[in-house]
Structure formats: structure tokens, C-alpha cells
Amino acid sequence: MGNRNGKKNIELKEKEIVLLMQKTGLSRQEILDWHAQFLKDYPDGSIDLNEFTTLYKKFYNFGNPEKYAKFAFKAFDDDKSGKITFSEFLIATAFSLNSSRDDDTQQSLEFAFDIYDIDDNGKVDKKEVLTLITAVYELENGYSSADAQNTVDELFRYYDTDNSGYLNKKEFVTALLNDSYIRNALLVN
């Protein structure tokens, strides 16, 4: 009874495939392959926070991936439904895969800003960046919350050029373009 309606919601429409190709840089066949595997693993077409955290633990079997998984889940749950759809999942996955490549383009860095701007207010404040850096450092082990705070303080000291207490998109992208340490901390590989 509910299956039929659920099935319609998990099928990829042509418009969605084209949009995913544009946002992820993946080919049509790669998207269809990812979709088939996603539905095999999550037949209802979505993944909740617990499933997402379990999946992250498989990829990051060192450190503590739970905080980062929670941060990433919140960042990619665009519709705030408590579940990540296939499209949201693929964009998150493609972002992680693409961020580890050497071709950090302006567009991908602007996309990173959009992800880390959790409250969608056009700026990233110290609290948002500290939450992310702390989660990343817990993934990597050996870093303390003081290390995370120092990294955030340094980031804002050098790149908050108007001393507003937040980074706008231009400042954020400039930081990532100019500072490989900050870029590597923010773009988890």
C-alpha cells in the first residue's frame, strides 16, 4: 500500500539526473550505478543519522567519526527531514571525493562554503567553523579542542578581513585558496 508511493519517490527523474551530473561532476552511468547501490542498501530511498554514522564508521575506522558524521548529516540534510535522500547523499559523497583532488576550483570552494554555512545566512561564524574543525580533529586523533580553537582563531585572524566576526563567501574561498593547512582541515578526505 505505502510501497507504491514510496517507489515513486525513490526513482530518479531525468531532471534530477541532469542536476546531479552538474552538481557532482559524475556521469549519468555513475549516478545510476550509485543509485542502484543506494537502493540496495537503503530500500526506502533515504538514510537516517544512525545509518549515516554507521556508514561513516566504515570509512573512518580510526579516530572518532561520530561528531563529523553528525555535522555532515546536518549540513547535507537540506530539507531538514531527519533523513538524507539519495540526491543529498550523492552530493555529500561527491563533495568528499572531489575535495580530495588537487583541482580545487573556485566553484567547488564556493560549494564548500554553502555546506558549512549551516544556517544559510551567507556567512560562516567562529562557532560553525569550530564545530567542524573539532569534529575533523576527532576523526584524525591526536588533536585537542585547544588545537581546534587555535586553528579557528588563526583562520579568522588572517581571513576575516573586515573584522566582522564571520567569514563571508569571498573570505572563506580566499582562505581555502591560500592556506593548504586550512583547506585540508575543512575539506575532509
Backbone as a printed PyTorch tensor [residue, N CA C, xyz], in Angstrom:
tensor([[[  0.8290,  -1.1800,   0.0000],
         [  0.0000,   0.0000,   0.0000],
         [  0.8740,   1.2440,   0.0000]],

        [[  1.7120,   1.4890,   1.0440],
         [  2.6030,   2.6460,   1.0400],
         [  3.7890,   2.4410,   0.1170]],

        [[  4.0720,   1.1990,  -0.2540],
         [  5.2160,   0.8750,  -1.0940],
         [  5.1540,   1.5450,  -2.4480]],

        [[  3.9630,   1.5520,  -3.0110],
         [  3.8260,   2.1070,  -4.3510],
         [  4.1870,   3.5950,  -4.3720]],

        [[  3.6710,   4.3400,  -3.3920],
         [  4.0040,   5.7630,  -3.3200],
         [  5.4720,   5.9700,  -3.0100]],

        [[  6.0280,   5.1610,  -2.1190],
         [  7.4420,   5.2570,  -1.7810],
         [  8.3070,   4.9820,  -2.9920]],

        [[  7.9080,   4.0440,  -3.8220],
         [  8.6740,   3.6880,  -5.0150],
         [  8.7990,   4.8810,  -5.9490]],

        [[  7.7000,   5.6380,  -6.1010],
         [  7.7430,   6.8120,  -6.9700],
         [  8.7460,   7.8440,  -6.4670]],

        [[  8.8390,   7.9880,  -5.1370],
         [  9.7140,   8.9930,  -4.5620],
         [ 11.1910,   8.6340,  -4.6720]],

        [[ 11.5080,   7.3660,  -4.9250],
         [ 12.9110,   6.9790,  -4.9630],
         [ 13.4350,   6.7820,  -6.3820]],

        [[ 12.5590,   6.8530,  -7.3570],
         [ 13.0060,   6.7590,  -8.7450],
         [ 13.6370,   8.0900,  -9.1590]],

        [[ 14.7080,   7.9990,  -9.9220],
         [ 15.3610,   9.2130, -10.4110],
         [ 14.6560,   9.7140, -11.6690]],

        [[ 14.3170,  10.9640, -11.6480],
         [ 13.7260,  11.5880, -12.8260],
         [ 14.8570,  12.1910, -13.6650]],

        [[ 14.6180,  12.3700, -14.9360],
         [ 15.6420,  12.8930, -15.8490],
         [ 16.1860,  14.2400, -15.3740]],

        [[ 15.2990,  15.1170, -14.9400],
         [ 15.7060,  16.4310, -14.4640],
         [ 16.6640,  16.3070, -13.2660]],

        [[ 16.3810,  15.3610, -12.3710],
         [ 17.2260,  15.1430, -11.1970],
         [ 18.5960,  14.5920, -11.6020]],

        [[ 18.6110,  13.6880, -12.5750],
         [ 19.8770,  13.1310, -13.0640],
         [ 20.7510,  14.2400, -13.6400]],

        [[ 20.1640,  15.1000, -14.4520],
         [ 20.9130,  16.2100, -15.0580],
         [ 21.4570,  17.1340, -13.9690]],

        [[ 20.6260,  17.4620, -12.9950],
         [ 21.0560,  18.3220, -11.8970],
         [ 22.2020,  17.6720, -11.1110]],

        [[ 22.0970,  16.3700, -10.8490],
         [ 23.1610,  15.6580, -10.1300],
         [ 24.4510,  15.6130, -10.9430]],

        [[ 24.3260,  15.4580, -12.2550],
         [ 25.5140,  15.4800, -13.1080],
         [ 26.2220,  16.8280, -12.9790]],

        [[ 25.4440,  17.9090, -12.9760],
         [ 26.0220,  19.2550, -12.8640],
         [ 26.6610,  19.4850, -11.5040]],

        [[ 25.9890,  19.0510, -10.4410],
         [ 26.4690,  19.3250,  -9.0840],
         [ 27.6240,  18.4220,  -8.6630]],

        [[ 27.6760,  17.1990,  -9.2020],
         [ 28.6760,  16.2430,  -8.7220],
         [ 29.8350,  16.0140,  -9.6720]],

        [[ 29.6210,  16.3140, -10.9540],
         [ 30.6570,  16.0250, -11.9420],
         [ 30.6940,  14.5560, -12.3320]],

        [[ 29.7270,  13.7790, -11.8680],
         [ 29.6540,  12.3580, -12.2090],
         [ 28.8920,  12.1740, -13.5170]],

        [[ 29.1760,  11.0820, -14.2010],
         [ 28.4700,  10.7720, -15.4480],
         [ 27.0880,  10.1980, -15.1290]],

        [[ 26.2410,  10.1650, -16.1330],
         [ 24.9050,   9.5820, -15.9840],
         [ 25.0040,   8.1400, -15.4730]],

        [[ 25.8940,   7.3500, -16.0630],
         [ 26.0130,   5.9490, -15.6570],
         [ 26.5090,   5.8170, -14.2160]],

        [[ 27.4470,   6.6810, -13.8280],
         [ 27.9330,   6.6430, -12.4370],
         [ 26.7950,   6.9570, -11.4660]],

        [[ 25.9770,   7.9250, -11.8130],
         [ 24.8420,   8.2850, -10.9560],
         [ 23.8640,   7.1170, -10.8680]],

        [[ 23.5670,   6.4980, -11.9930],
         [ 22.6440,   5.3640, -11.9880],
         [ 23.2090,   4.1930, -11.1920]],

        [[ 24.5070,   3.9640, -11.2860],
         [ 25.1470,   2.8910, -10.5180],
         [ 25.0890,   3.1820,  -9.0190]],

        [[ 25.4160,   4.4290,  -8.6480],
         [ 25.3420,   4.8210,  -7.2400],
         [ 23.9140,   4.6670,  -6.7240]],

        [[ 22.9540,   5.0680,  -7.5400],
         [ 21.5430,   4.9940,  -7.1440],
         [ 21.1250,   3.5520,  -6.9010]],

        [[ 21.5110,   2.6630,  -7.7970],
         [ 21.1570,   1.2470,  -7.6410],
         [ 21.7440,   0.6840,  -6.3500]],

        [[ 22.9990,   1.0160,  -6.0620],
         [ 23.6350,   0.5250,  -4.8390],
         [ 22.9800,   1.1370,  -3.5930]],

        [[ 22.6460,   2.4080,  -3.6770],
         [ 22.0000,   3.0860,  -2.5510],
         [ 20.6650,   2.4160,  -2.2290]],

        [[ 19.8790,   2.1310,  -3.2640],
         [ 18.5780,   1.4920,  -3.0460],
         [ 18.7320,   0.0570,  -2.5440]],

        [[ 19.7950,  -0.5980,  -2.9500],
         [ 20.0640,  -1.9490,  -2.4480],
         [ 20.3400,  -1.8920,  -0.9430]],

        [[ 21.1140,  -0.8970,  -0.5200],
         [ 21.4680,  -0.7510,   0.8900],
         [ 20.3620,  -0.1020,   1.7180]],

        [[ 19.6100,   0.8200,   1.0960],
         [ 18.5670,   1.5780,   1.8010],
         [ 17.3030,   1.5820,   0.9380]],

        [[ 16.5470,   0.4980,   0.9710],
         [ 15.4050,   0.3260,   0.0610],
         [ 14.3330,   1.4100,   0.1370]],

        [[ 14.2610,   2.1190,   1.2720],
         [ 13.2490,   3.1750,   1.3550],
         [ 13.7060,   4.4610,   0.6810]],

        [[ 14.9560,   4.4750,   0.1670],
         [ 15.4490,   5.6210,  -0.5890],
         [ 16.0250,   6.7370,   0.2490]],

        [[ 16.2200,   6.4950,   1.5480],
         [ 16.8140,   7.5210,   2.4020],
         [ 17.6150,   6.8680,   3.5180]],

        [[ 18.4120,   7.6890,   4.1830],
         [ 19.2750,   7.2110,   5.2450],
         [ 19.1330,   8.1640,   6.4320]],

        [[ 18.9960,   7.6100,   7.6440],
         [ 18.8660,   8.4680,   8.8200],
         [ 20.2300,   8.6800,   9.4750]],

        [[ 20.2720,   9.4530,  10.5310],
         [ 21.5300,   9.8060,  11.1770],
         [ 22.2840,   8.5680,  11.6790]],

        [[ 21.5660,   7.6180,  12.2880],
         [ 22.2360,   6.4110,  12.7950],
         [ 22.8610,   5.5990,  11.6640]],

        [[ 22.1270,   5.4370,  10.5650],
         [ 22.6640,   4.7050,   9.4160],
         [ 23.8530,   5.4500,   8.8140]],

        [[ 23.7410,   6.7690,   8.7400],
         [ 24.8140,   7.5920,   8.1920],
         [ 26.0690,   7.4800,   9.0640]],

        [[ 25.8920,   7.5240,  10.3820],
         [ 27.0160,   7.4040,  11.3080],
         [ 27.6740,   6.0350,  11.1810]],

        [[ 26.8740,   4.9960,  11.0760],
         [ 27.4070,   3.6430,  10.8880],
         [ 28.2090,   3.5590,   9.5980]],

        [[ 27.6900,   4.1610,   8.5450],
         [ 28.3850,   4.1800,   7.2600],
         [ 29.7060,   4.9320,   7.3820]],

        [[ 29.6980,   6.0670,   8.0580],
         [ 30.9240,   6.8410,   8.2520],
         [ 31.9640,   6.0530,   9.0250]],

        [[ 31.5160,   5.2860,  10.0010],
         [ 32.4520,   4.4810,  10.8100],
         [ 33.1500,   3.4370,   9.9440]],

        [[ 32.4920,   2.9870,   8.9000],
         [ 33.1310,   2.0290,   7.9770],
         [ 34.2510,   2.7000,   7.1890]],

        [[ 34.0310,   3.9550,   6.7830],
         [ 35.0340,   4.6850,   6.0080],
         [ 36.1630,   5.2050,   6.8790]],

        [[ 35.8180,   5.6090,   8.0980],
         [ 36.8020,   6.1690,   9.0260],
         [ 36.8720,   5.2590,  10.2530]],

        [[ 37.6410,   4.1900,  10.1320],
         [ 37.7360,   3.2310,  11.2310],
         [ 38.8360,   3.6100,  12.2140]],

        [[ 39.2220,   4.8690,  12.2170],
         [ 40.1970,   5.4010,  13.1500],
         [ 39.5990,   6.6850,  13.7070]],

        [[ 40.1140,   7.1490,  14.8180],
         [ 39.5930,   8.3880,  15.3910],
         [ 38.1480,   8.2190,  15.8150]],

        [[ 37.4560,   9.3240,  15.9630],
         [ 36.0580,   9.3170,  16.3550],
         [ 35.2330,  10.0340,  15.2910]],

        [[ 34.6090,   9.2660,  14.3980],
         [ 33.8770,   9.8870,  13.2830],
         [ 32.4730,  10.3700,  13.6360]],

        [[ 32.0150,  10.1290,  14.8600],
         [ 30.6200,  10.4340,  15.1770],
         [ 30.2810,  11.9190,  15.0850]],

        [[ 31.1360,  12.7870,  15.6230],
         [ 30.8460,  14.2290,  15.5520],
         [ 30.8380,  14.7200,  14.1120]],

        [[ 31.8210,  14.2430,  13.3300],
         [ 31.8620,  14.6940,  11.9430],
         [ 30.6490,  14.1640,  11.1820]],

        [[ 30.2760,  12.9210,  11.4340],
         [ 29.1020,  12.3480,  10.7620],
         [ 27.8580,  13.1710,  11.0930]],

        [[ 27.7270,  13.5670,  12.3500],
         [ 26.5710,  14.3790,  12.7540],
         [ 26.6020,  15.7380,  12.0540]],

        [[ 27.7840,  16.3590,  12.0070],
         [ 27.9270,  17.6400,  11.3250],
         [ 27.5870,  17.4960,   9.8430]],

        [[ 28.1790,  16.4850,   9.2000],
         [ 27.9490,  16.2790,   7.7700],
         [ 26.4740,  15.9950,   7.4930]],

        [[ 25.8710,  15.1700,   8.3350],
         [ 24.4560,  14.8390,   8.1520],
         [ 23.6080,  16.1100,   8.1980]],

        [[ 23.8590,  16.9330,   9.2000],
         [ 23.1020,  18.1750,   9.3420],
         [ 23.3270,  19.0960,   8.1370]],

        [[ 24.5760,  19.1420,   7.6700],
         [ 24.9050,  20.0020,   6.5390],
         [ 24.2150,  19.5470,   5.2560]],

        [[ 24.0770,  18.2380,   5.0730],
         [ 23.5370,  17.7270,   3.8140],
         [ 22.0530,  17.3950,   3.8600]],

        [[ 21.4440,  17.4510,   5.0230],
         [ 20.0020,  17.2360,   5.1330],
         [ 19.3150,  18.5500,   4.7780]],

        [[ 19.3390,  18.8780,   3.4980],
         [ 18.8540,  20.1800,   3.0210],
         [ 17.4250,  20.4920,   3.4420]],

        [[ 16.5620,  19.4970,   3.3920],
         [ 15.1600,  19.7580,   3.7100],
         [ 14.8530,  19.5690,   5.1920]],

        [[ 15.9000,  19.3030,   6.0040],
         [ 15.7820,  19.1650,   7.4620],
         [ 14.7320,  18.1250,   7.8530]],

        [[ 14.6630,  17.0350,   7.0830],
         [ 13.6760,  15.9920,   7.3250],
         [ 14.1480,  14.9360,   8.3220]],

        [[ 15.4240,  14.9720,   8.6920],
         [ 15.9550,  13.9300,   9.5710],
         [ 16.4130,  12.7170,   8.7880]],

        [[ 16.3340,  12.8240,   7.4760],
         [ 16.7950,  11.7550,   6.5850],
         [ 17.5070,  12.4000,   5.4070]],

        [[ 18.4780,  11.7000,   4.8790],
         [ 19.1680,  12.1670,   3.6860],
         [ 18.6750,  11.3360,   2.5110]],

        [[ 18.1950,  12.0170,   1.4990],
         [ 17.7330,  11.3400,   0.2970],
         [ 18.9460,  10.9150,  -0.5360]],

        [[ 18.7080,  10.1600,  -1.5740],
         [ 19.8020,   9.7570,  -2.4470],
         [ 20.5340,  10.9720,  -3.0090]],

        [[ 19.7930,  11.9590,  -3.4750],
         [ 20.4270,  13.1500,  -4.0680],
         [ 21.3100,  13.8620,  -3.0570]],

        [[ 20.8000,  14.0530,  -1.8410],
         [ 21.6000,  14.6960,  -0.7980],
         [ 22.8450,  13.8610,  -0.4810]],

        [[ 22.6570,  12.5460,  -0.4110],
         [ 23.7690,  11.6350,  -0.1270],
         [ 24.8250,  11.7060,  -1.2350]],

        [[ 24.3820,  11.6830,  -2.4780],
         [ 25.3320,  11.6960,  -3.5900],
         [ 26.1100,  13.0080,  -3.6430]],

        [[ 25.4450,  14.1150,  -3.3970],
         [ 26.1300,  15.4050,  -3.3820],
         [ 27.1660,  15.4280,  -2.2610]],

        [[ 26.7970,  14.9160,  -1.0880],
         [ 27.7380,  14.8560,   0.0430],
         [ 28.9250,  13.9650,  -0.2900]],

        [[ 28.6530,  12.8150,  -0.8720],
         [ 29.7110,  11.8660,  -1.2160],
         [ 30.6130,  12.4280,  -2.2970]],

        [[ 30.0180,  13.0010,  -3.3290],
         [ 30.8060,  13.5690,  -4.4150],
         [ 31.6430,  14.7320,  -3.9010]],

        [[ 31.0880,  15.5040,  -2.9750],
         [ 31.8560,  16.6090,  -2.3990],
         [ 33.0930,  16.0700,  -1.6870]],

        [[ 32.9270,  15.0330,  -0.8810],
         [ 34.0650,  14.4410,  -0.1730],
         [ 35.0890,  13.8820,  -1.1490]],

        [[ 34.6180,  13.2050,  -2.1780],
         [ 35.5360,  12.6300,  -3.1640],
         [ 36.2590,  13.7200,  -3.9420]],

        [[ 35.5170,  14.7310,  -4.3670],
         [ 36.1120,  15.7940,  -5.1640],
         [ 37.0300,  16.6870,  -4.3530]],

        [[ 36.7820,  16.8150,  -3.0510],
         [ 37.6240,  17.6880,  -2.2340],
         [ 39.0110,  17.1120,  -2.0420]],

        [[ 39.1670,  15.8090,  -2.2820],
         [ 40.4870,  15.2040,  -2.1150],
         [ 41.3320,  15.3130,  -3.3800]],

        [[ 40.7510,  15.8180,  -4.4460],
         [ 41.5040,  16.0040,  -5.6850],
         [ 42.2860,  17.3000,  -5.6220]],

        [[ 43.2750,  17.4290,  -6.4760],
         [ 44.1120,  18.6160,  -6.4620],
         [ 43.4990,  19.8140,  -7.1850]],

        [[ 42.4460,  19.5970,  -7.9440],
         [ 41.8800,  20.6760,  -8.7560],
         [ 40.8040,  21.4510,  -7.9880]],

        [[ 41.2120,  22.1370,  -6.9230],
         [ 40.2820,  22.9150,  -6.1080],
         [ 39.8310,  24.1310,  -6.8990]],

        [[ 38.7260,  24.0120,  -7.5470],
         [ 38.2320,  25.1140,  -8.3490],
         [ 37.4390,  26.0860,  -7.4890]],

        [[ 37.2900,  27.2860,  -7.9950],
         [ 36.5010,  28.3050,  -7.3180],
         [ 35.1010,  27.7740,  -7.0180]],

        [[ 34.5060,  27.0900,  -7.9640],
         [ 33.1380,  26.6010,  -7.8040],
         [ 33.0430,  25.5890,  -6.6600]],

        [[ 33.9900,  24.6540,  -6.5680],
         [ 33.9100,  23.6550,  -5.5060],
         [ 34.1590,  24.2890,  -4.1420]],

        [[ 34.9930,  25.3260,  -4.0940],
         [ 35.2330,  26.0080,  -2.8310],
         [ 34.0130,  26.8340,  -2.4100]],

        [[ 33.3320,  27.4130,  -3.3730],
         [ 32.0950,  28.1230,  -3.0640],
         [ 31.0230,  27.1420,  -2.5900]],

        [[ 31.0270,  25.9560,  -3.1710],
         [ 30.1040,  24.9080,  -2.7360],
         [ 30.4200,  24.5110,  -1.2940]],

        [[ 31.7040,  24.4290,  -0.9610],
         [ 32.1110,  24.1180,   0.4180],
         [ 31.5490,  25.1650,   1.3790]],

        [[ 31.6350,  26.4330,   0.9820],
         [ 31.0820,  27.4980,   1.8180],
         [ 29.5920,  27.2570,   2.0630]],

        [[ 28.8610,  26.9370,   1.0040],
         [ 27.4210,  26.7130,   1.1250],
         [ 27.1160,  25.5730,   2.0880]],

        [[ 27.9770,  24.5750,   2.1120],
         [ 27.7830,  23.4410,   3.0120],
         [ 28.0290,  23.8520,   4.4630]],

        [[ 29.1000,  24.5890,   4.7020],
         [ 29.4650,  24.9390,   6.0620],
         [ 28.6520,  26.0990,   6.6230]],

        [[ 27.9460,  26.7960,   5.7700],
         [ 27.0300,  27.8440,   6.2190],
         [ 25.7300,  27.1540,   6.6310]],

        [[ 25.7780,  26.5200,   7.7940],
         [ 24.6930,  25.6600,   8.2550],
         [ 23.3550,  26.3920,   8.3290]],

        [[ 23.3450,  27.6120,   8.8090],
         [ 22.0800,  28.3240,   8.9650],
         [ 21.7060,  29.1620,   7.7380]],

        [[ 22.4650,  28.9970,   6.6490],
         [ 22.1530,  29.6540,   5.3730],
         [ 21.9870,  31.1690,   5.4810]],

        [[ 22.8630,  31.8190,   6.2730],
         [ 22.7610,  33.2610,   6.4200],
         [ 23.8240,  34.0110,   5.6120]],

        [[ 24.5690,  33.2950,   4.7610],
         [ 25.5660,  33.9400,   3.9110],
         [ 26.8850,  34.2150,   4.5920]],

        [[ 27.0650,  33.6550,   5.7810],
         [ 28.3180,  33.8290,   6.4980],
         [ 28.5830,  32.6020,   7.3670]],

        [[ 29.8550,  32.3850,   7.6250],
         [ 30.2680,  31.2760,   8.4790],
         [ 30.9080,  31.9040,   9.7070]],

        [[ 30.3140,  31.6380,  10.8700],
         [ 30.8530,  32.2420,  12.0870],
         [ 31.8310,  31.3010,  12.7800]],

        [[ 32.4860,  31.8030,  13.8060],
         [ 33.5060,  31.0250,  14.5130],
         [ 32.9290,  29.7410,  15.0990]],

        [[ 31.7190,  29.8170,  15.6110],
         [ 31.0940,  28.6420,  16.2260],
         [ 30.9070,  27.5240,  15.1900]],

        [[ 30.4230,  27.8870,  13.9880],
         [ 30.2240,  26.8860,  12.9360],
         [ 31.5540,  26.2520,  12.5340]],

        [[ 32.5770,  27.0810,  12.3690],
         [ 33.8880,  26.5630,  11.9630],
         [ 34.5030,  25.7380,  13.0880]],

        [[ 34.3520,  26.1820,  14.3340],
         [ 34.9040,  25.4360,  15.4670],
         [ 34.2450,  24.0600,  15.5880]],

        [[ 32.9450,  23.9990,  15.3930],
         [ 32.2430,  22.7110,  15.4320],
         [ 32.8280,  21.7620,  14.3900]],

        [[ 33.0350,  22.2620,  13.1880],
         [ 33.5750,  21.4360,  12.1140],
         [ 35.0180,  21.0220,  12.3970]],

        [[ 35.8710,  21.9760,  12.7410],
         [ 37.2910,  21.6760,  12.9680],
         [ 37.4450,  20.6890,  14.1230]],

        [[ 36.6690,  20.8610,  15.1890],
         [ 36.7230,  19.9310,  16.3190],
         [ 36.3530,  18.5240,  15.8570]],

        [[ 35.3040,  18.4210,  15.0530],
         [ 34.8760,  17.1090,  14.5410],
         [ 35.9530,  16.4940,  13.6530]],

        [[ 36.5760,  17.3070,  12.8070],
         [ 37.6460,  16.8160,  11.9330],
         [ 38.8220,  16.3390,  12.7690]],

        [[ 39.1810,  17.1100,  13.7760],
         [ 40.3210,  16.7310,  14.6190],
         [ 40.0360,  15.4410,  15.3860]],

        [[ 38.7960,  15.2200,  15.7800],
         [ 38.4520,  13.9620,  16.4390],
         [ 38.5590,  12.7870,  15.4760]],

        [[ 38.3080,  13.0340,  14.2000],
         [ 38.4900,  11.9890,  13.1880],
         [ 39.9580,  11.5780,  13.0900]],

        [[ 40.8190,  12.5570,  13.1980],
         [ 42.2350,  12.3280,  12.9570],
         [ 43.0070,  11.8760,  14.1910]],

        [[ 42.4170,  11.9850,  15.3920],
         [ 43.1120,  11.6170,  16.6370],
         [ 44.3400,  12.4810,  16.8760]],

        [[ 44.7060,  12.6230,  18.1110],
         [ 45.9320,  13.3320,  18.4360],
         [ 45.7940,  14.8430,  18.4970]],

        [[ 44.6400,  15.3720,  18.1670],
         [ 44.4210,  16.8110,  18.2440],
         [ 43.4520,  17.0980,  19.3790]],

        [[ 43.6520,  18.1990,  20.0460],
         [ 42.7850,  18.5580,  21.1670],
         [ 41.8150,  19.6560,  20.7620]],

        [[ 40.8770,  19.9430,  21.6620],
         [ 39.9510,  21.0420,  21.3920],
         [ 40.7090,  22.3750,  21.3890]],

        [[ 41.8180,  22.4480,  22.1360],
         [ 42.6480,  23.6660,  22.1060],
         [ 43.2820,  23.8400,  20.7300]],

        [[ 43.7090,  22.7230,  20.1010],
         [ 44.2510,  22.7850,  18.7420],
         [ 43.1940,  23.3100,  17.7730]],

        [[ 41.9720,  22.8160,  17.9260],
         [ 40.8780,  23.2550,  17.0590],
         [ 40.6240,  24.7470,  17.2450]],

        [[ 40.5970,  25.1930,  18.4920],
         [ 40.3650,  26.6120,  18.7690],
         [ 41.4810,  27.4710,  18.1770]],

        [[ 42.7220,  27.0150,  18.2970],
         [ 43.8570,  27.7620,  17.7290],
         [ 43.7430,  27.8770,  16.2120]],

        [[ 43.3340,  26.7850,  15.5630],
         [ 43.1650,  26.7990,  14.1090],
         [ 42.0890,  27.8000,  13.7020]],

        [[ 40.9780,  27.7990,  14.4170],
         [ 39.8840,  28.7250,  14.1080],
         [ 40.3240,  30.1710,  14.3510]],

        [[ 41.0060,  30.3990,  15.4710],
         [ 41.4860,  31.7560,  15.7600],
         [ 42.4170,  32.2470,  14.6620]],

        [[ 43.3050,  31.3690,  14.2160],
         [ 44.2420,  31.7300,  13.1410],
         [ 43.4990,  32.0190,  11.8370]],

        [[ 42.5550,  31.1800,  11.5090],
         [ 41.7540,  31.3660,  10.3020],
         [ 41.0890,  32.7430,  10.3000]],

        [[ 40.4600,  33.1010,  11.4090],
         [ 39.7560,  34.3730,  11.4710],
         [ 40.7180,  35.5520,  11.5460]],

        [[ 41.8710,  35.3770,  12.2010],
         [ 42.8540,  36.4570,  12.2970],
         [ 43.3590,  36.8530,  10.9080]],

        [[ 43.5890,  35.8580,  10.0560],
         [ 44.1490,  36.1440,   8.7330],
         [ 43.0990,  36.4450,   7.6680]],

        [[ 41.9210,  35.8510,   7.7670],
         [ 40.9910,  35.9310,   6.6410],
         [ 39.6960,  36.6900,   6.9060]],

        [[ 39.4100,  37.0400,   8.1450],
         [ 38.2570,  37.8880,   8.4300],
         [ 38.7140,  39.3300,   8.2320]],

        [[ 38.8500,  39.7150,   6.9780],
         [ 39.4970,  40.9830,   6.6220],
         [ 38.7390,  42.2180,   7.0950]],

        [[ 37.4380,  42.1030,   7.2750],
         [ 36.6690,  43.2610,   7.7380],
         [ 36.3880,  43.1910,   9.2450]],

        [[ 37.0020,  42.2010,   9.9370],
         [ 36.8410,  42.0320,  11.3910],
         [ 35.3850,  41.9850,  11.8340]],

        [[ 34.5690,  41.3060,  11.0430],
         [ 33.1400,  41.2130,  11.3470],
         [ 32.8080,  40.0790,  12.3170]],

        [[ 33.7590,  39.1670,  12.5230],
         [ 33.4820,  38.0280,  13.3940],
         [ 32.9340,  36.8310,  12.6410]],

        [[ 32.8460,  36.9570,  11.3440],
         [ 32.4260,  35.8410,  10.4930],
         [ 33.1460,  35.9540,   9.1590]],

        [[ 33.1020,  34.8550,   8.4150],
         [ 33.6800,  34.8550,   7.0680],
         [ 32.5440,  34.8700,   6.0610]],

        [[ 32.5990,  35.8000,   5.1260],
         [ 31.6480,  35.7530,   4.0280],
         [ 32.2160,  34.7850,   2.9810]],

        [[ 31.4910,  34.5760,   1.9260],
         [ 31.9180,  33.5900,   0.9300],
         [ 33.2850,  33.9350,   0.3380]],

        [[ 33.5010,  35.2050,   0.0300],
         [ 34.7740,  35.6120,  -0.5760],
         [ 35.9420,  35.3480,   0.3760]],

        [[ 35.7870,  35.7020,   1.6480],
         [ 36.8510,  35.4840,   2.6320],
         [ 37.1210,  33.9940,   2.8300]],

        [[ 36.0520,  33.2090,   2.8750],
         [ 36.1650,  31.7650,   3.0640],
         [ 36.9260,  31.1280,   1.8990]],

        [[ 36.5280,  31.4710,   0.6830],
         [ 37.1750,  30.9210,  -0.5100],
         [ 38.6420,  31.3650,  -0.5640]],

        [[ 38.9020,  32.6210,  -0.2410],
         [ 40.2860,  33.1150,  -0.2170],
         [ 41.1160,  32.3020,   0.7730]],

        [[ 40.5640,  32.0230,   1.9500],
         [ 41.2820,  31.2270,   2.9550],
         [ 41.6270,  29.8490,   2.3980]],

        [[ 40.6780,  29.2120,   1.7430],
         [ 40.9200,  27.8680,   1.2100],
         [ 41.9070,  27.8880,   0.0460]],

        [[ 41.8400,  28.9200,  -0.7690],
         [ 42.7720,  29.0130,  -1.8930],
         [ 44.2090,  29.2610,  -1.4280]],

        [[ 44.3680,  30.0490,  -0.3640],
         [ 45.6920,  30.4810,   0.0590],
         [ 46.3380,  29.6500,   1.1520]],

        [[ 45.5740,  28.8550,   1.8450],
         [ 46.1170,  28.1530,   3.0050],
         [ 45.7890,  26.6660,   2.9090]],

        [[ 46.7770,  25.8710,   2.5030],
         [ 46.5440,  24.4380,   2.3170],
         [ 46.2350,  23.7420,   3.6370]],

        [[ 46.7940,  24.2240,   4.7440],
         [ 46.5050,  23.6300,   6.0480],
         [ 45.0230,  23.7820,   6.3770]],

        [[ 44.5000,  24.9840,   6.2070],
         [ 43.0770,  25.2370,   6.4680],
         [ 42.2300,  24.4590,   5.4800]],

        [[ 42.6040,  24.4690,   4.2130],
         [ 41.8540,  23.7280,   3.1910],
         [ 41.7710,  22.2550,   3.5480]],

        [[ 42.8850,  21.6600,   3.9490],
         [ 42.8880,  20.2400,   4.3000],
         [ 42.0690,  19.9620,   5.5520]],

        [[ 42.0630,  20.9000,   6.4940],
         [ 41.2680,  20.7140,   7.7180],
         [ 39.7760,  20.7910,   7.4150]],

        [[ 39.3860,  21.6940,   6.5180],
         [ 37.9650,  21.8840,   6.2200],
         [ 37.4190,  20.8990,   5.2010]],

        [[ 38.2640,  20.4250,   4.3070],
         [ 37.8170,  19.5030,   3.2770],
         [ 38.3350,  18.1110,   3.6070]],

        [[ 37.5790,  17.4210,   4.4430],
         [ 37.9750,  16.0980,   4.9280],
         [ 38.1450,  15.1370,   3.7660]],

        [[ 39.2440,  14.4110,   3.7460],
         [ 39.5000,  13.4270,   2.6900],
         [ 39.2050,  12.0440,   3.1860]]])
